[in-house]
């Protein structure tokens, strides 16, 4: 499954538009879906103003932005995981300390902790 057109496909669309082809014909010739052609034209100036180079630049810029967002999200998630690991270590060490205290209470003679 593909998500983005490449520059060659965009140039073909522009050439076919310049030669007067209809969107349905462009879809058949380019072997892209009619809806993909419609979206591409809607996003990038329409039938009269479509420019393959500008459309590719816009797509590249959007892709870079998405990658930067993902990178930021990954960094935030990594930090969150590190924080959770620290908290888990603290809880485990606390649990270990409680177990040691509880174990030491059991080692005392029965009459000692009955007074408490």
Long-range contacts (C-beta under 8 A, 24 or more apart in sequence): 4-59, 4-63, 5-32, 5-36, 5-40, 5-55, 5-59, 6-56, 7-52, 7-53, 7-56, 10-40, 10-52, 10-53, 10-55, 10-56, 11-52, 13-37, 13-40, 13-41, 13-50, 13-52, 14-50, 14-51, 14-52, 17-47, 17-50, 23-47
